[in-house]
Amino acid sequence: MGWNVTRFNRKLDNVCEKLTAAGVKGLRGELGEAATGRRAALVEYAVATLLVGADDLPLLDIERRANLGPTSRPDHDDVEGNR
């Protein structure tokens, strides 16, 4: 999506906190620590509950292009790796 790791983790924390407050299990560890498999748990929840569907996937490319801009290139901290 064109975000560095720090920004991605902040966004992930925010989504996980909101869903945890709504009663979703497995997105947070004990005593405020992050759940080890929270990315996988979040994806599984989002797909299983139809929170995200196949029609939403093109939005990832749109967001990435918007964040990177026309001349930007991802750096080594890009969450998606070297592209």
C-alpha positions in Angstrom: 0.0 0.0 0.0 3.0 2.2 -0.1 3.3 2.6 3.7 6.4 2.1 5.7 6.4 -0.6 8.4 5.8 1.8 11.3 2.7 3.4 9.6 1.4 -0.1 8.7 1.7 -1.3 12.2 -0.1 1.8 13.6 -2.9 1.2 11.2 -3.0 -2.5 12.0 -3.1 -1.7 15.8 -6.0 0.7 15.3 -8.1 -1.8 13.3 -7.3 -4.6 15.8 -8.2 -2.5 18.8 -11.5 -1.5 17.3 -12.5 -5.1 16.4 -11.3 -6.3 19.8 -13.5 -3.8 21.4 -16.4 -5.1 19.3 -15.7 -8.6 20.6 -13.5 -10.2 17.9 -11.0 -12.6 19.5 -7.4 -13.3 18.5 -6.4 -9.8 17.5 -4.6 -8.9 20.7 -2.4 -10.9 23.1 -2.6 -10.9 26.8 -1.9 -7.8 28.9 -1.9 -5.5 25.9 0.7 -7.4 23.9 0.1 -7.9 20.2 -1.2 -11.3 19.2 1.4 -13.3 17.3 -0.8 -14.2 14.4 -2.9 -11.0 14.3 -2.4 -10.3 10.6 -3.6 -13.8 9.8 -6.5 -13.6 12.3 -7.5 -10.2 10.9 -7.5 -11.5 7.3 -9.5 -14.7 8.3 -12.1 -12.6 10.2 -12.4 -10.0 7.4 -12.9 -12.7 4.8 -15.1 -15.0 6.8 -17.5 -12.2 7.8 -17.5 -10.6 4.3 -16.0 -7.5 5.8 -13.7 -7.6 2.8 -14.5 -9.3 -0.5 -13.0 -9.8 -3.9 -14.6 -6.6 -5.1 -12.5 -4.7 -2.5 -9.1 -6.0 -3.7 -8.6 -3.3 -6.5 -8.9 -0.7 -3.8 -5.5 -1.9 -2.5 -3.8 -0.9 -5.8 -5.6 2.4 -5.8 -4.5 3.2 -2.3 -0.9 2.2 -3.1 -0.7 4.4 -6.2 -2.2 7.3 -4.2 0.3 6.9 -1.4 3.4 6.4 -3.6 2.6 9.2 -6.1 3.5 9.2 -9.7 7.3 9.4 -9.3 7.8 7.7 -5.9 9.3 4.3 -5.5 9.0 2.1 -2.4 12.0 2.1 -0.1 13.5 -0.8 2.0 10.9 -0.2 4.7 8.0 -0.8 2.4 5.7 -3.4 4.0 5.2 -5.1 0.6 8.9 -5.7 0.1 11.1 -4.8 -2.9 9.0 -4.1 -6.0 
